[in-house]
Amino acid sequence: MTTPVSDTVVDVESLVASMENKMMGSQLRLSPDYCIFRTPTILARHSPSAYIPNCFAFGPFHRCQPNLKATEKIKVKYLRELLLRSSNPEAMLRECLNSVKEIKGKARDCYAGYIDLAEEEFLEMLVVDGCFIVELFRKDADVVAKEDDDPIFSMSCMLQFLNHDLILLENQIPWLVLQLLFDKTKASTETNSLVELALQFFRTMFSYENPINPSLFFEKEIKHILDLLRLSLVLPSEEVELYERKKQLNKQPSEWQPIPSATRLNEAGVKFRRVVNVKSILDIKHSNGVLEIPSLLIQETTETIFRNLISYEQCLPHCKPVFTSYAKIMDNLIDTPHDMEILCKKVVLDNWLSPEDATHFFNKLYNDTYVKDFYYADLCNQLNDHCRKWLPKWRAAYVHNYFSKPWAIAAQIYAIIILFLTVFQSFKK
């Protein structure tokens, strides 16, 4: 039985013209200015709450969310307080609007994706959001006084919300806008830079130790607050420069194997040592069986900052996946709650969560990410080479088989005592 042939005539020439028009109209160009992205669904699905604001919308992507409308009044209040410190508030507002208007195009180019805002609305958003952030940083550092009824500093939950909302990739204001508004509203008595105020606000984001030197930063290199926090980890690190030199010399290892967990490394005789006064939490080093790890604070906002930094590295073109690599090696080290307990005991991790929650966090952190150049490949190879040596390998097997359970430990102690008594008795005879 033959299949009937359709009598419909296909106009190939018309179809060619139609498809060419579609291809011409759908040319996707990735602007080099893009630095504020919507988190890809493949990443956001693992922990949606880590990517969306709780209370404050900054920028255009979450501006229309009904649950974030209430805090717009707080932002306007901060703007008003900032302007009232000027001798002519109206003139100051006009100057801020005119100045931001000149860079409005550059600011819009920072956002990857369609922005459904009129030009005036976009300009107003930049000034209101930007002035709020600048005023917030000044108040936090006591550069300007806080009012008794200040809704941010009189309610501890508000600061917690802001610590979350200000570090979201989708919730950023371009740094060039913040810097411009800071300069326009800066009093003659102010000595702090915007970088100093921002780092002061997020001073305990990663660790209570290792303060960052603000002089290492150049404002023209900063894209937004999240980028500043990433630079505070990456920029001071001498290892990043070494990593780049190795890549240029084709010495960066092309293959690497995951390292054993903290428990297995401990059984193999690897010592964990907390290091202080280092330039970055990323500076993990190994030498002669000693693994040096800078202290890391694990708290409520840790998942948010980690996930958004990883999302940022995955989205930004030509971005070194240094932080994604850090998440990957920490997942290697922390396989079970017992691994977490070992690292906490060595004061490598300052964990405010339960061991189970912290372990689950690291195990799921870099799912569906891609790392082209793994930053710690050389370190992994060093540790694996150490563990493959016969003595650490024998020691690890012995410890795991005979000292991993309480009854096994008791049996070993009992056997040693019996052996000692037997030898002593023989010697006595």
C-alpha positions in Angstrom: 0.0 0.0 0.0 1.5 3.3 -1.1 1.4 6.5 1.0 -0.6 9.2 -0.7 1.5 12.2 -1.9 0.3 15.6 -0.8 -1.0 17.9 -3.5 0.4 20.9 -1.6 3.1 22.7 -3.6 6.0 23.9 -1.5 7.5 27.2 -2.6 11.1 26.6 -1.8 12.2 30.1 -2.9 9.8 31.7 -0.5 10.9 29.4 2.3 14.5 30.3 1.7 13.7 34.0 1.9 11.7 33.5 5.0 14.4 31.5 6.8 17.1 34.0 5.7 15.0 36.8 7.3 14.7 34.8 10.5 18.4 34.1 10.6 19.3 37.8 9.9 16.8 38.9 12.6 18.0 36.5 15.3 21.7 37.2 15.3 22.7 36.8 19.0 25.6 39.0 20.0 27.1 38.7 23.4 28.0 42.2 24.4 31.4 42.5 26.1 29.7 44.9 28.6 27.3 42.3 29.9 28.1 41.6 33.6 24.6 41.3 35.2 22.8 38.1 34.2 19.7 36.1 35.0 20.9 32.9 36.6 20.5 30.0 34.1 17.6 27.7 35.1 19.9 24.7 35.1 21.7 26.3 38.1 18.8 28.0 39.8 16.7 24.8 40.0 19.1 23.3 42.7 18.3 26.1 45.2 15.9 28.7 43.9 15.8 30.8 47.1 19.6 31.4 46.8 19.1 33.5 43.6 16.0 35.7 44.4 15.7 38.7 46.7 14.0 38.3 50.1 13.0 41.9 50.7 14.8 44.5 48.4 14.9 44.7 44.6 17.9 46.4 43.0 18.0 46.8 39.3 15.3 45.9 36.8 15.0 42.1 36.9 13.0 41.9 40.2 11.6 45.4 40.3 8.0 44.4 39.6 7.7 41.6 42.2 4.7 42.5 44.4 6.4 41.2 47.6 9.3 43.6 47.2 7.2 46.8 46.8 7.0 47.6 50.5 10.7 48.3 50.8 10.7 50.9 48.0 9.6 53.4 50.7 12.7 52.6 52.7 14.9 53.3 49.7 13.1 56.7 49.1 13.6 57.6 52.8 17.4 56.9 52.5 17.5 59.1 49.3 15.7 61.9 51.2 18.1 61.7 54.1 21.1 61.8 51.8 19.8 64.9 49.9 18.9 66.8 53.1 22.6 66.8 54.1 23.2 69.0 51.1 22.7 72.8 51.3 20.3 72.6 48.3 18.6 69.2 48.2 16.7 69.9 45.0 19.8 71.0 43.1 21.7 67.9 44.4 18.9 65.6 43.2 19.0 67.3 39.8 22.8 66.9 39.6 22.5 63.2 40.5 19.9 62.6 37.8 21.8 64.6 35.1 25.1 62.8 35.9 23.6 59.3 35.8 21.7 60.2 32.7 25.0 60.7 30.9 26.1 57.1 31.7 22.6 55.6 31.5 23.4 53.8 28.2 26.5 52.2 29.6 24.6 51.1 32.7 21.8 49.5 30.5 24.5 47.7 28.5 25.6 45.9 31.7 22.3 44.0 31.9 22.1 40.9 29.8 18.5 40.6 28.7 15.5 42.6 27.9 14.6 45.5 30.3 11.0 46.4 30.2 11.4 49.9 31.6 11.0 53.4 30.0 14.0 55.6 29.9 12.8 57.9 32.7 11.8 54.9 34.9 15.2 53.3 34.3 17.0 56.5 35.3 14.9 56.9 38.4 15.6 53.3 39.4 19.4 53.8 39.1 19.4 56.9 41.2 17.0 55.7 44.0 18.7 52.2 44.2 22.2 53.6 43.9 21.7 56.3 46.5 20.2 53.8 48.9 23.2 51.5 48.7 25.7 54.3 49.1 23.8 55.7 52.1 23.5 52.2 53.6 27.3 51.7 53.4 27.9 55.1 55.0 25.6 54.4 57.9 27.0 51.0 58.5 30.5 52.5 58.8 29.2 55.4 60.9 30.3 57.9 58.3 26.8 59.4 58.8 24.6 59.1 61.8 21.7 56.6 62.0 18.3 57.9 63.0 16.6 56.3 66.0 13.7 55.2 63.8 16.0 53.8 61.0 14.1 50.8 59.7 17.4 49.0 58.7 19.5 49.3 61.7 16.7 49.1 64.3 15.6 45.7 63.0 18.2 43.0 62.8 16.3 41.0 60.3 16.6 43.9 57.7 20.4 43.7 57.7 20.2 39.9 57.3 17.9 40.4 54.3 20.3 43.0 52.8 23.3 40.7 53.3 21.4 38.3 51.1 19.8 40.6 48.5 22.9 42.7 47.8 25.0 39.8 46.7 22.6 38.3 44.1 23.7 38.2 40.5 20.3 39.2 39.3 20.0 42.0 41.8 23.0 44.3 41.0 23.5 48.0 40.2 26.5 48.7 38.0 29.5 49.9 40.0 30.0 52.9 37.7 26.6 54.2 38.9 27.4 53.6 42.5 30.8 55.3 42.2 29.3 58.3 40.4 26.6 58.8 43.0 29.1 58.3 45.8 31.4 61.0 44.4 28.6 63.4 43.8 27.3 63.1 47.4 30.6 62.8 49.2 31.2 65.3 51.9 34.6 67.1 52.2 35.2 65.4 55.5 34.8 61.9 54.2 38.1 59.9 53.8 36.8 56.4 53.0 36.5 55.2 49.5 33.4 53.4 48.2 35.5 50.2 48.0 36.4 50.5 51.7 32.8 51.1 52.8 31.5 48.1 50.7 34.2 45.7 52.0 33.5 47.0 55.6 29.8 46.1 55.1 30.6 42.6 54.0 33.6 42.1 56.3 32.5 38.8 57.8 31.1 37.3 54.5 33.8 34.7 54.2 35.9 34.8 57.3 36.6 36.7 60.5 40.3 36.7 59.5 42.3 38.0 56.6 41.0 41.5 56.0 41.3 42.6 52.4 43.5 45.6 51.6 41.2 48.1 49.6 44.3 49.6 47.9 44.5 46.5 45.8 41.4 47.5 43.9 40.9 49.9 41.0 37.4 51.2 40.7 37.4 51.0 36.9 37.9 47.2 37.1 34.9 46.6 39.4 31.6 45.7 37.7 29.2 45.5 40.6 29.1 44.5 44.3 29.2 40.7 43.6 32.2 41.3 41.3 33.9 43.2 44.1 33.4 40.3 46.5 34.9 37.9 43.9 37.8 40.2 43.3 38.4 40.4 47.1 39.2 36.7 46.9 40.8 36.4 43.5 42.7 39.6 42.9 45.2 39.4 45.9 46.0 35.8 45.3 49.5 35.2 44.0 48.4 31.7 43.0 46.2 33.2 40.3 49.2 34.8 38.6 51.1 31.5 38.9 48.0 29.7 37.4 48.0 32.0 34.4 51.7 31.6 33.8 51.4 27.8 33.9 48.6 28.0 31.3 50.7 30.2 29.0 53.6 27.7 29.3 51.2 24.7 28.8 52.2 23.3 32.2 48.8 23.3 33.6 47.8 19.6 34.2 45.3 18.6 31.6 44.1 15.6 33.6 43.5 15.3 37.3 41.7 13.0 39.7 39.5 14.0 42.6 41.3 14.0 45.9 40.2 11.7 48.8 37.9 13.0 51.5 39.2 14.6 54.7 38.7 11.3 56.5 40.8 9.3 54.0 43.5 12.0 53.9 43.6 12.0 57.7 44.0 8.2 57.6 46.8 8.5 55.1 48.7 10.8 57.5 47.9 14.1 55.8 47.9 16.9 58.4 45.3 19.7 58.1 46.6 23.1 59.2 44.7 26.4 59.4 46.6 29.3 58.0 46.1 32.9 59.0 47.2 36.2 57.4 46.7 34.8 53.9 45.5 37.0 51.1 42.5 34.8 50.1 40.5 31.8 51.3 41.4 30.3 47.9 45.0 29.9 48.8 44.9 26.2 49.6 48.4 24.7 49.6 50.1 21.3 50.1 53.6 20.6 51.1 55.2 17.4 52.5 51.9 15.9 53.7 50.5 19.1 55.2 47.4 20.6 53.7 47.1 24.3 54.5 43.6 25.7 54.3 42.6 29.3 55.1 39.7 29.5 57.6 36.2 29.7 56.1 33.0 30.9 57.9 29.9 28.8 57.0 26.8 30.7 57.9 23.3 31.5 56.6 24.5 33.6 53.7 27.3 31.2 52.6 25.2 29.2 50.2 23.8 32.4 48.6 27.2 34.0 48.0 28.8 30.7 46.8 26.0 29.9 44.4 25.9 33.5 42.9 29.7 33.7 42.5 29.6 30.3 40.7 26.7 31.5 38.5 28.6 34.7 37.7 31.7 32.8 36.7 29.6 30.4 34.5 27.9 33.4 32.7 30.7 35.9 32.4 32.7 35.4 29.2 36.4 34.6 29.6 36.1 34.4 33.4 38.5 32.2 35.3 36.5 29.6 37.2 38.6 30.0 40.3 35.7 30.1 42.8 33.9 27.2 41.0 37.2 25.3 41.4 37.2 26.1 45.1 33.7 24.7 45.5 34.8 21.5 43.6 37.8 20.8 45.8 35.8 21.5 49.0 33.2 19.0 47.8 36.1 16.5 47.4 37.2 17.1 50.9 33.8 17.0 52.5 32.0 13.8 51.6 30.3 13.0 55.0 29.5 14.8 58.2 32.6 13.1 59.7 34.7 15.0 57.1 33.1 18.2 58.2 33.8 17.4 61.9 37.5 16.8 61.1 37.9 20.1 59.4 36.0 22.0 62.1 38.2 20.3 64.8 41.3 21.6 62.9 39.6 25.0 62.9 39.8 25.1 59.2 36.0 25.6 59.0 34.0 27.7 61.4 30.6 26.1 60.9 27.4 27.7 62.2 25.2 25.1 60.6 24.7 21.5 61.5 27.4 19.1 60.1 24.7 17.4 58.0 23.4 20.7 56.5 26.9 21.9 55.8 27.9 18.6 54.1 24.8 18.6 52.0 25.5 22.2 50.9 29.0 21.4 49.7 28.0 18.2 48.0 25.3 19.9 45.9 27.1 23.2 45.3 28.6 22.9 41.9 26.1 20.6 40.2 25.6 21.3 36.5 28.6 23.6 36.3 31.5 23.3 33.9 35.1 23.9 34.7 37.4 24.1 31.7 40.6 25.0 33.6 40.6 23.5 37.1 42.5 25.9 39.4 43.6 23.2 41.8 44.6 20.5 39.3 48.3 20.7 40.4 47.3 20.5 44.1 45.1 17.4 43.5 47.9 15.6 41.7 50.3 16.4 44.6 47.9 15.0 47.2 47.1 11.9 45.1 50.8 11.2 44.6 51.3 11.5 48.3 48.5 9.0 49.1 49.8 6.5 46.5 53.1 6.2 48.3 53.3 2.8 50.1 53.6 4.1 53.7 50.6 6.5 53.6 48.7 3.9 51.7 49.5 1.1 54.2 48.8 3.5 57.1 45.4 4.5 55.7 44.3 0.9 55.1 45.4 -0.1 58.7 43.7 2.9 60.3 40.5 2.4 58.3 40.3 -1.3 59.0 41.3 -1.4 62.6 40.6 2.1 64.1 37.4 3.2 62.3 35.0 1.7 64.9 35.0 1.8 68.7 35.0 -2.0 69.1 37.9 -2.3 66.7 39.9 0.3 68.7 39.1 -1.6 71.9 40.2 -4.9 70.3 43.5 -3.3 69.2 44.2 -1.9 72.6 43.4 -5.2 74.3 45.7 -7.1 71.8 48.5 -4.6 72.5 48.1 -5.1 76.3 48.1 -8.9 76.0 51.2 -8.7 73.8 52.9 -6.4 76.3 52.0 -8.7 79.2 53.2 -11.8 77.3 56.5 -10.2 76.5 56.9 -8.9 80.1 56.1 -12.4 81.5 58.6 -14.0 79.2 61.3 -11.5 80.1 60.5 -12.0 83.8 61.0 -15.8 83.5 
